[in-house]
């Protein structure tokens, strides 16, 4: 079995919750909160789409991701440079790429993001795409908040979202 027919997964203990990191080949395909109600379906969907089996283990890209996450939580890294496998529809990938343009230490609203994408009537679809992001933190969906400035749903829970926003703003 070649490395592209296996998704290697391992847990990463962050200061605000446990993530599962996943890699297919030399690309990170998952950085998902294990407490996320959609975690098992995210994991299963990725494996089904990529037609691979899931095995616990280590991979170089996972080790790189863990190091970069450590640096992020230590406030010495503001962006990630990890090869990613974004697995989803073209629309979801478009949203995820747009999420990566929200600067470190700032937030944006779902509505504002929809307007910047010239899709002002698609706020709910954009929110759903953000919620389907299996690469949390790396693709910073935690930077999305409600138009009233309040925290809204997050796969890692609102406490983790608050932690991440506060972490980024504390520099």
Secondary structure, DSSP 8 states (H G I E B T S, - for coil): --GGGEEEEEEEEETTEEEEEEEETTEEEEEEETT-TTHHHHHHHHHHHTT-EEEE---HHHHHHHHHHHHHHTTS-SS----B---S-HHHHHHHHHHTTS-TT--EEHHHHHHHTT-TT-HHHHHHHHHT-SBBTTB-GGGEE-TTS-----TT-HHHHHHHHHHHHT-
